[in-house]
Amino acid sequence: VTLRLAVVGLGLMGGSLGLAARERAAAEVSGYDPDPAARAAALERGCVSIAHDDLVAAVAGADLVCVCAPIAELSAAISASLAAAPQATVTDIGSTKNAVVASVAGPDRARFVGGHPICGREVRGAQHAVPDLFVGATWFLTPVADTDTRRYRDLHAFVASLGAEPIAIDPGAHDRLLALTSHLPHVIANLLVNQAGAGRIDGHDPLAASGGSFRDMTRVAGANPRIWVDIFLDNREALAAAIREHRRLSDDVLAALENGDAGFLARWIAQAGGHRRRALEAAYERRPEEMVQIDAHVPDKPGVISGITQALGAARINIEDFELHHFTPERGGTISIVVAGLAASEETVSILESQGYSAIATPLAGEAAP
Ligand SMILES: NC(=O)c1ccc[n+]([C@@H]2O[C@H](COP(=O)([O-])OP(=O)(O)OC[C@H]3O[C@@H](n4cnc5c(N)ncnc54)[C@H](O)[C@@H]3O)[C@@H](O)[C@H]2O)c1
């Protein structure tokens, strides 16, 4: 039987969900968005087969309703969907879960399961929707004691059919986890950039003089305030707790500096090295000590990157990761290639050298922790 999916909110996420459900789950997809331009974009891109200007019409007869509206609109759109589609399972994809799950009361709690796919883009709108957005992504689902088991099982299977990995989690635990792994890093990125951007040091602009570590630490600074203000406020309790803990841990480092406590600093850095190794293990599904990063300076010229990737492909070297840094027409930039294993890294260096670039290989996990 064909799954009838209704998508409420046809932006980047809702549009991508519609595309993915049509292509990967052969679903029949209807949609609702209050914005005519969003409806037109979703139809144009094939995210939905029909786009309504009325939520009630869009969700009528649906088996599954997925609410993909902005955070501030979620609770109202979820309760409207539950009322307008009394047989349907209703889910959402909002970035915070506690408030949304708590907003559903009574017998409807059996039909609502909160969700949050850990993927996305910085762009907005269904014109940027892609069907593969969810492939390989963790997709948190937040069933509670009242959740109907069959509905949860079906939703779990649907999410998996889109290529995502469904993981069940308590809504409060979800928000504490995301506060630590996503929202606190966003806060700190903004803090770092604002601190460095606030003034000059002896006439020098710290931002202009910053290097790779600053850039890596601040990639998400200044990210879309329309989304992030809502996320920070919606998850303010868990985020505030994470910031307080961060302040306490910063105070330990401050005390070690004031006391000249080299032992503390060394243990503390080694501990971070160990944690980072585990993070890399999870990211690459390989032993991190096998992973080697090769950096090379290359000119800003057409064909440079393809020349390198094609040579590596011909040598059957698998590129685990690839990044470009700091490209300017005059100075070129640096490429970073991550490969697995000593043999592959030596061959990569020699291929780069044969093309006239000087390359430096560094083990990704750094030195083993003492
Ligand atoms: N963008 C990401 O990276 C990402 C990742 C995970 C989760 N999310 C969540 O997805 C949701 C949507 O984000 P997006 O990136 O697709 O934003 P978007 O701006 O691309 O799309 C939001 C759409 O919702 C529509 N909308 C506004 N009010 C509505 C209402 N009352 N009912 C129905 N639709 C309404 C807007 O017209 C717009 O088309 C947010 O709740 C966000 O927390 C986003």
The ligand as a Gaussian input file, in Angstrom:
#p B3LYP/6-31G(d) Opt

LIG

0 1
 N       18.054000      23.775000       8.164000
 C       18.597000      22.841000       8.948000
 O       19.791000      22.623000       8.866000
 C       17.716000      22.063000       9.913000
 C       18.217000      20.864000      10.457000
 C       17.389000      20.122000      11.322000
 C       16.132000      20.608000      11.657000
 N       15.689000      21.799000      11.139000
 C       14.347000      22.251000      11.501000
 O       13.557000      22.257000      10.328000
 C       12.559000      23.260000      10.428000
 C       12.486000      24.014000       9.120000
 O       13.770000      24.488000       8.761000
 P       14.165000      24.808000       7.236000
 O       15.654000      24.884000       7.222000
 O       13.476000      23.902000       6.302000
 O       13.594000      26.296000       7.085000
 P       12.972000      27.010000       5.767000
 O       12.935000      28.460000       6.092000
 O       13.692000      26.576000       4.553000
 O       11.474000      26.455000       5.707000
 C       10.470000      26.741000       6.627000
 C        9.140000      26.788000       5.861000
 O        8.069000      26.780000       6.798000
 C        7.065000      27.655000       6.321000
 N        6.192000      28.058000       7.420000
 C        6.220000      29.176000       8.176000
 N        5.216000      29.169000       9.081000
 C        4.546000      27.999000       8.898000
 C        3.416000      27.403000       9.518000
 N        2.788000      28.007000      10.521000
 N        2.999000      26.204000       9.065000
 C        3.629000      25.577000       8.060000
 N        4.703000      26.093000       7.427000
 C        5.163000      27.288000       7.840000
 C        7.834000      28.789000       5.682000
 O        7.002000      29.491000       4.756000
 C        8.973000      28.026000       5.000000
 O        8.632000      27.656000       3.679000
 C       12.886000      24.089000      11.660000
 O       12.010000      23.725000      12.709000
 C       14.303000      23.669000      12.025000
 O       14.496000      23.656000      13.426000
 C       16.459000      22.525000      10.268000

